[in-house]
Structures are given as structure tokens and as C-alpha cells.
Amino acid sequence: MLFKLYNRMLTQRPYATNALTTAFLFGTGDFLAQKVSASPQYDYPRTARAVFYGGVIFAPLGDQWYKFLARIVVGRTNVAQTAARVAVDQGVFAPFIGIPLYYSAISALEGKNWEQTRTKLEKNWWPTLYTNWSVWPVFQAVNFAFVPVSYRLMAVNVVSIGWNCYMSMKNAGEDPTKVRKDL
């Protein structure tokens, strides 16, 4: 029943549906990041920034990105097309759009100046990209090979709960490998 409702909403209002689900799942990732971090105080504006970024910035960009990738046709096999899509996604989007945009947009929403944003990006870009390459290529291969294009953003968003948790912790200067012991 929930899938039918989602599918109907995606057909009738694709932007709003993608924006709301992406916002919710980015917020969920930040919520979990804060719950497992050592900080005793919950930062509601931090979650609000994650929700805003997910719904207003990432959702329309991700939707268009997956539609663009669906038009990449290389070779005659699904394997070749999937490999090309993963290569472009991981070789172009992740290092030059996705990761820099996340840190830049969240820094702007935090009120950081350009120097602070640049420092954060320099500190986090390579570790984030390295971790990205250990998580996303395999998932994206499955996503591009088997998931219809209209559902790819949602598939990514579901897996992104963990990824958004990681990104939120990195952005906050927390070590994602260290979590509270009382969980």
C-alpha cells in the first residue's frame, strides 16, 4: 500500500515527492549521526540544514543526474552501459559535484565564510571520496542495472541514510568510526 501511494505521488508530483522523501531521509541520516555521536546535546538546526539540503538542493540535482545517466548508451550490452554510468557517476559526480556541493552548501547554511568552507572541503574531500568509492560503486552498479530510472533517486536515498549519517558526522568534525558506547 505504501509503495502504491509513493508510486502514484511520484507519477503525479515527481518533484515534490522526490523533494519530500529526500529531505526526510537526509534528516534521518543526520538524526542518526547525532544519536550515535558523543555530543550530549541534540542540534536541531543541524538537522534542519540536512533536511533543507536534501529536499531543496540534492533532490532536484539527483533526479536530473539519474535521468542524464539513463541517456548514456555505450556499447550494446546492459553491462557496458551500467559500467559507463558507474564510471561517470563515480568519476565525475562524486568528486567534482556531489562531495564539494555538500560541504559548500552545508557550510553556507551554517553561516561559514569562504575561507572556512574551503578549509573544510580541503580537510574532508579526499577522506570522503575514498570512503565514497568503497561504498557506492557496487550499489550504483546494481541500481543502474536493475532499478528503473524513476526509482533510482529513492533507491539511493534509502542507502544514503547511512551515507548521510557519515557525511553529517564528517561535516560536524566528528569521527564516524567512533560512536557512543552506551548504544
C-alpha positions as CSV (number, residue, x, y, z in Angstrom):
1,M,0.0,0.0,0.0
2,L,2.8,2.5,0.9
3,F,4.6,1.6,-2.4
4,K,1.4,2.3,-4.4
5,L,0.9,5.6,-2.7
6,Y,4.6,6.5,-3.3
7,N,4.3,5.4,-7.0
8,R,1.1,7.4,-7.5
9,M,2.7,10.5,-5.9
10,L,5.9,10.1,-7.9
11,T,3.8,10.0,-11.1
12,Q,1.6,12.9,-10.2
13,R,4.1,15.1,-8.4
14,P,7.6,13.9,-9.1
15,Y,9.5,16.9,-7.9
16,A,7.5,17.3,-4.6
17,T,7.7,13.5,-4.0
18,N,11.4,13.4,-4.6
19,A,12.0,16.6,-2.5
20,L,10.0,15.3,0.5
21,T,11.4,11.8,0.5
22,T,15.0,13.1,0.0
23,A,14.5,15.7,2.7
24,F,13.1,13.2,5.2
25,L,16.0,10.7,4.5
26,F,18.7,13.3,4.8
27,G,17.2,14.4,8.1
28,T,17.0,10.8,9.2
29,G,20.8,10.4,8.4
30,D,21.6,13.5,10.5
31,F,19.3,12.4,13.3
32,L,21.1,9.0,13.5
33,A,24.5,10.7,13.3
34,Q,23.7,12.9,16.3
35,K,22.3,9.9,18.2
36,V,25.5,7.9,17.8
37,S,27.9,10.8,18.3
38,A,29.4,11.6,21.7
39,S,27.7,15.0,21.9
40,P,25.1,15.1,24.6
41,Q,23.2,18.0,23.1
42,Y,20.9,17.5,20.1
43,D,21.4,20.2,17.4
44,Y,18.0,20.8,15.8
45,P,19.4,23.5,13.3
46,R,21.9,20.9,12.1
47,T,19.0,18.5,11.2
48,A,17.1,21.4,9.6
49,R,20.1,22.1,7.4
50,A,20.3,18.4,6.4
51,V,16.6,18.4,5.6
52,F,16.9,21.6,3.6
53,Y,19.9,20.4,1.7
54,G,18.3,17.1,0.9
55,G,14.9,18.5,-0.3
56,V,15.9,21.7,-2.0
57,I,19.4,21.1,-3.3
58,F,20.1,17.4,-3.7
59,A,16.7,16.1,-4.7
60,P,16.3,18.1,-8.0
61,L,20.0,17.7,-8.8
62,G,19.9,13.9,-8.1
63,D,16.7,13.5,-10.1
64,Q,18.2,15.2,-13.1
65,W,21.5,13.4,-12.7
66,Y,19.9,10.0,-12.8
67,K,17.9,11.0,-15.9
68,F,21.0,12.2,-17.6
69,L,22.9,9.0,-16.7
70,A,20.0,6.9,-18.1
71,R,20.6,8.5,-21.5
72,I,24.3,7.3,-21.6
73,V,24.4,4.5,-24.1
74,V,27.8,2.8,-24.5
75,G,28.1,-0.5,-26.3
76,R,25.3,-2.9,-26.9
77,T,25.1,-4.6,-23.6
78,N,23.5,-3.6,-20.3
79,V,26.8,-4.4,-18.6
80,A,28.7,-1.9,-20.7
81,Q,26.0,0.8,-20.1
82,T,26.0,0.1,-16.4
83,A,29.8,0.3,-16.2
84,A,29.8,3.6,-18.1
85,R,27.1,5.0,-15.8
86,V,29.0,4.0,-12.7
87,A,32.2,5.4,-14.1
88,V,30.6,8.8,-14.8
89,D,28.8,8.8,-11.5
90,Q,31.9,7.9,-9.5
91,G,34.5,9.7,-11.7
92,V,32.6,13.0,-12.3
93,F,29.6,13.5,-9.9
94,A,31.1,12.2,-6.7
95,P,34.4,14.0,-6.7
96,F,33.5,17.2,-8.6
97,I,29.8,17.8,-7.8
98,G,28.4,15.8,-5.0
99,I,31.0,16.0,-2.3
100,P,32.1,19.6,-2.9
101,L,28.4,20.7,-3.2
102,Y,27.5,19.0,0.1
103,Y,30.3,20.6,2.1
104,S,29.9,24.0,0.4
105,A,26.1,24.2,0.8
106,I,26.1,23.0,4.4
107,S,28.9,25.4,5.3
108,A,26.9,28.3,3.7
109,L,23.8,27.2,5.6
110,E,26.0,27.2,8.8
111,G,27.0,30.8,8.0
112,K,30.6,29.9,7.3
113,N,32.7,32.2,5.2
114,W,34.6,31.2,2.0
115,E,37.9,30.5,3.8
116,Q,36.2,28.3,6.4
117,T,34.3,26.4,3.7
118,R,37.5,25.9,1.6
119,T,39.3,24.6,4.7
120,K,36.5,22.2,5.5
121,L,36.4,21.0,1.9
122,E,40.2,20.5,1.8
123,K,40.2,18.6,5.0
124,N,37.3,16.3,4.1
125,W,37.3,15.9,0.3
126,W,39.8,13.1,0.0
127,P,38.7,11.0,3.0
128,T,35.0,11.4,1.9
129,L,35.8,10.5,-1.7
130,Y,37.9,7.5,-0.6
131,T,35.0,6.2,1.6
132,N,32.5,7.0,-1.2
133,W,34.4,4.8,-3.5
134,S,34.3,1.9,-1.0
135,V,30.5,2.2,-0.7
136,W,28.9,3.5,-3.9
137,P,30.3,1.8,-7.0
138,V,28.8,-1.6,-6.2
139,F,25.5,-0.2,-5.1
140,Q,25.3,2.0,-8.1
141,A,26.1,-0.9,-10.5
142,V,23.0,-2.7,-9.0
143,N,21.0,0.5,-9.1
144,F,21.8,1.3,-12.7
145,A,21.4,-2.3,-13.9
146,F,18.1,-3.2,-12.2
147,V,16.2,-0.2,-10.9
148,P,14.0,1.8,-13.2
149,V,15.2,5.4,-13.6
150,S,12.2,6.9,-11.9
151,Y,13.1,4.9,-8.7
152,R,16.9,5.4,-8.7
153,L,16.9,8.5,-6.5
154,M,14.7,6.7,-3.9
155,A,17.0,3.7,-4.0
156,V,20.0,5.9,-3.4
157,N,18.2,7.8,-0.7
158,V,17.4,4.6,1.2
159,V,21.1,3.5,1.2
160,S,22.0,7.1,1.8
161,I,20.6,7.0,5.3
162,G,23.9,5.5,6.4
163,W,25.9,7.7,4.0
164,N,24.1,10.8,5.2
165,C,24.9,9.8,8.8
166,Y,28.6,9.5,7.8
167,M,28.6,12.9,5.9
168,S,26.9,14.6,8.8
169,M,29.5,13.4,11.2
170,K,32.3,14.3,8.9
171,N,30.9,17.8,8.4
172,A,30.5,18.3,12.1
173,G,34.1,17.3,12.7
174,E,33.2,14.0,14.4
175,D,34.9,10.7,13.7
176,P,32.4,8.4,12.0
177,T,34.4,5.4,13.3
178,K,33.8,6.3,16.9
179,V,30.3,6.1,18.3
180,R,28.8,6.3,21.7
181,K,29.5,3.2,23.8
182,D,26.1,3.3,25.6
183,L,24.1,2.4,22.5
